[in-house]
Amino acid sequence: MDPETDQLRIGFVGAGNMAFGIAKGIMSGGNILPANVNVSAPSNRNLGRFQEMGVSVTNSNTEVVCGSDIVFVAVKPHLVRDVLNQVSEHVTKRHIIVSVAAGVTLATLEELLPENTVVIRLMPNLPCIVQEGALLFARGSHAKPNHAALVRSLLLRCGLVEEGPEAWIDIHTGLSGSGVAFVYLFAEALAEGAVKMGMPSSLAHSIASQTVLGAGQLLRDSGKHPAQLRSEVCTPGGTTIYGLHTLEQGGVRASTMSAVESATERARELGQKSATRK
């Protein structure tokens, strides 16, 4: 076990998919034991899967904060202000507060918490559940490099973990947080195309998912630009270039870029609403 992490107590306020995925990743390395993790939610609906991992659960956010060193605030953006107002008096200098709420800025978080609180803003994505997530975090004004290193070491089992300026967080939301759904839509369309041409639906969806998985792994592991890999699949006058021409005629490239832009702008809007709500 890592001596820097094996005694840490980790809390999650909120028990949705992001909290579940991060908790699974954090505990998969063996440095954080289930006995040192506590999760709160207003109802018991989502707590069962945490209990199956041996994690302590409660309906009290205050209990989680008081019993944790690092607290992941994993609630919907519109609930962040109410949750932090509820628990802020229990936040001390020992705490690291990690928010995964889309659009809620570091400035808003620091305003809602006691002075000098260490705050980190994190944006994960759904594949954290299978430890293949893409996570980007930004440090608040009181978070030091050692705080970032600690959070990074905890999250490494969740997937790719990167640090960057806060301005990138909303972009990451559009690219990867929402981008997962864009990939699912494309996979669905691939499968439906095969069904249209006569393949059974279950087989088409199985092959489509494996195609997306294999293409993604090759893209990640080869280090090549997507355009280079795409050109390697194409042969002059072959099937792939004909299919790509049809996709370009349909505007798939521009539509995808616009989808990332729209999701990014929406994340920024959520942040503005959170900042102005009292």
C-alpha positions in Angstrom: 0.0 0.0 0.0 1.0 3.6 -0.6 1.6 5.2 2.8 0.3 8.5 1.4 -3.1 7.1 0.6 -3.8 4.0 2.6 -5.0 6.0 5.6 -7.0 8.5 3.6 -10.8 8.7 4.2 -12.7 9.3 1.1 -16.3 10.7 1.0 -18.8 11.1 -1.8 -21.7 13.4 -1.5 -24.0 12.0 -4.2 -24.3 8.4 -5.4 -24.8 8.7 -9.1 -22.8 7.1 -11.9 -19.9 9.4 -11.7 -19.5 8.8 -7.9 -19.8 5.0 -8.5 -17.2 5.0 -11.3 -14.7 7.1 -9.3 -15.2 5.0 -6.2 -14.7 1.8 -8.1 -11.5 3.1 -9.7 -10.1 4.5 -6.4 -10.6 1.2 -4.6 -9.4 -1.1 -7.5 -5.8 -0.3 -6.7 -6.0 -1.7 -3.2 -4.6 1.4 -1.5 -8.1 2.7 -0.5 -10.1 0.1 1.4 -13.9 0.1 1.3 -13.9 0.7 5.1 -12.3 4.1 4.4 -15.0 5.2 1.9 -18.4 6.7 2.8 -21.2 7.8 0.5 -24.3 9.9 1.1 -27.5 10.4 -0.9 -30.9 11.7 0.1 -32.5 8.3 -0.7 -31.4 4.7 -0.7 -32.1 4.2 -4.3 -28.5 4.3 -5.6 -26.7 3.2 -2.4 -27.2 -0.5 -2.9 -24.3 -0.9 -5.4 -22.0 0.9 -3.0 -22.9 -1.4 -0.2 -22.2 -4.4 -2.4 -18.6 -3.0 -2.6 -18.4 -2.9 1.1 -18.6 0.9 1.3 -20.4 2.7 4.2 -23.5 4.6 3.2 -25.7 7.2 4.8 -28.3 9.8 4.1 -26.3 12.5 5.9 -24.0 14.7 3.9 -22.6 16.2 7.1 -21.6 12.7 8.3 -19.6 12.1 5.1 -17.8 15.5 5.3 -17.0 15.1 9.0 -15.6 11.6 8.4 -13.5 12.3 5.3 -10.3 13.9 4.2 -11.2 14.1 0.5 -14.8 14.8 -0.4 -16.1 14.4 -3.9 -19.1 16.6 -4.5 -21.0 14.5 -7.1 -24.4 16.1 -7.2 -26.3 17.8 -10.0 -25.1 21.4 -10.7 -28.2 23.1 -9.4 -27.8 21.3 -6.1 -24.2 22.3 -5.4 -25.0 25.6 -3.7 -27.5 24.0 -1.3 -25.3 21.1 -0.5 -22.2 23.2 0.2 -24.3 25.7 2.3 -25.4 22.7 4.3 -21.9 21.3 5.0 -19.5 24.2 4.8 -19.3 24.8 8.5 -17.9 21.3 8.8 -15.2 21.8 6.2 -11.7 22.3 7.7 -8.2 22.9 6.6 -7.5 19.2 6.3 -10.2 18.7 3.6 -9.7 18.6 -0.1 -13.1 19.3 -1.8 -13.3 17.8 -5.3 -16.4 18.9 -7.4 -17.5 16.9 -10.4 -20.6 19.2 -11.1 -20.6 20.3 -14.7 -20.3 24.1 -15.1 -19.8 25.0 -11.5 -16.7 27.2 -11.4 -13.9 27.2 -8.9 -14.8 30.8 -8.0 -18.3 29.7 -7.1 -17.1 26.7 -5.1 -14.5 28.8 -3.2 -17.2 31.4 -2.5 -19.5 28.8 -0.9 -16.7 27.2 1.2 -14.7 28.5 4.2 -11.7 30.8 3.4 -8.6 29.0 2.2 -10.4 25.7 1.5 -8.5 23.5 -1.0 -10.8 23.0 -4.0 -10.3 21.0 -7.1 -12.7 20.9 -10.1 -12.9 17.6 -11.8 -14.7 16.5 -15.0 -14.8 12.7 -15.4 -16.9 10.8 -17.9 -19.1 7.7 -17.8 -16.4 5.1 -18.8 -14.9 5.7 -15.4 -17.3 2.8 -14.4 -15.1 0.4 -16.4 -11.8 2.2 -15.4 -11.5 3.6 -19.0 -12.5 7.2 -18.3 -11.0 10.5 -19.4 -10.7 12.9 -16.5 -9.5 16.5 -16.5 -9.1 18.6 -13.3 -8.1 22.1 -12.4 -6.8 23.5 -9.1 -8.4 26.2 -7.1 -6.4 29.2 -5.8 -5.4 27.3 -2.5 -4.7 23.9 -4.0 -1.0 23.2 -4.3 1.0 20.8 -6.5 1.0 18.2 -3.7 -2.8 18.3 -3.5 -3.0 17.8 -7.3 -0.5 14.9 -7.1 -2.5 13.2 -4.4 -5.8 13.5 -6.3 -4.1 12.3 -9.5 -2.7 9.3 -7.7 -6.2 8.4 -6.4 -7.8 8.7 -9.8 -5.2 6.9 -12.0 -7.1 3.7 -11.9 -10.2 5.4 -13.3 -8.5 6.0 -16.7 -6.6 8.9 -18.3 -6.1 11.7 -15.8 -4.8 15.2 -16.9 -4.5 18.6 -15.2 -5.2 21.8 -17.0 -6.5 25.4 -16.6 -10.1 25.8 -15.6 -11.0 27.2 -19.0 -10.4 23.7 -20.5 -12.9 22.0 -18.1 -16.1 23.1 -20.0 -14.4 22.1 -23.3 -13.6 18.7 -21.8 -17.3 18.4 -20.9 -18.2 18.9 -24.5 -15.5 16.7 -25.9 -15.5 13.8 -23.5 -18.3 14.1 -20.9 -20.9 14.6 -23.6 -18.7 13.1 -26.3 -19.4 9.6 -24.9 -23.0 10.0 -26.0 -21.9 11.2 -29.4 -19.9 8.0 -29.9 -22.8 5.9 -28.7 -25.0 7.6 -31.3 -22.5 6.8 -34.0 -22.2 3.2 -32.9 -26.0 2.9 -33.0 -26.1 4.3 -36.5 -23.4 1.9 -37.6 -25.4 -1.0 -36.3 -28.6 0.2 -37.9 -26.9 0.5 -41.2 -25.9 -3.1 -41.0 -29.4 -4.1 -40.0 -30.7 -2.2 -43.0 -28.4 -4.2 -45.2 -29.7 -7.5 -43.7 -27.6 -8.4 -40.6 -29.4 -9.5 -37.4 -29.7 -6.6 -34.9 -27.9 -8.3 -32.0 -24.9 -9.3 -34.1 -24.8 -5.8 -35.7 -24.7 -4.1 -32.3 -22.1 -6.5 -31.0 -19.8 -5.8 -34.0 -20.4 -2.1 -33.8 -19.4 -1.9 -30.2 -16.3 -4.0 -30.9 -15.5 -1.7 -33.8 -15.7 1.4 -31.7 -13.6 -0.3 -28.9 -10.9 -1.5 -31.3 -10.7 1.7 -33.2 -10.4 3.7 -30.0 -7.7 1.5 -28.5 -5.7 1.6 -31.7 -6.0 5.4 -31.9 -4.8 5.7 -28.3 -2.0 3.1 -28.4 -0.6 3.9 -31.8 0.0 7.6 -31.1 -1.0 8.3 -34.7 -3.3 11.2 -35.8 -6.9 10.0 -36.6 -6.5 11.2 -40.2 -3.4 9.0 -40.6 -5.2 5.9 -39.3 -8.2 6.8 -41.5 -6.0 7.0 -44.6 -4.5 3.6 -43.7 -8.0 2.0 -44.0 -8.8 3.6 -47.3 -7.7 2.1 -50.6 -8.1 3.8 -54.0 -11.6 3.1 -55.3 -12.4 0.9 -52.3 -15.4 0.6 -50.0 -14.1 2.8 -47.2 -13.5 5.9 -49.3 -17.0 5.6 -50.8 -18.5 5.4 -47.3 -16.4 8.3 -46.1 -17.6 10.4 -49.1 -21.2 9.7 -48.0 -20.4 10.8 -44.4 -18.8 14.0 -45.6 -21.9 14.7 -47.8 -24.0 14.3 -44.7 -21.9 16.8 -42.8 -20.8 14.4 -40.1 -17.5 16.3 -39.4 -19.1 19.8 -39.1 -22.0 18.3 -37.1 -19.7 16.7 -34.6 -17.6 19.8 -34.2 -20.9 21.8 -33.6 -22.0 19.2 -31.1 -18.9 19.7 -29.0 -19.3 23.4 -29.3 -23.0 23.3 -28.2 -22.2 21.0 -25.2 -19.3 23.3 -24.2 -21.5 26.4 -24.4 -24.2 24.7 -22.3 -21.6 23.8 -19.7 -20.7 27.5 -19.5 -24.3 28.5 -19.2 -24.8 26.1 -16.3 -21.8 27.7 -14.6 -23.2 31.2 -15.0 -26.5 30.1 -13.6 -24.8 28.5 -10.7 -22.8 31.6 -10.0 -25.8 33.9 -10.1 -28.2 31.7 -8.1 -28.5 32.7 -4.4 
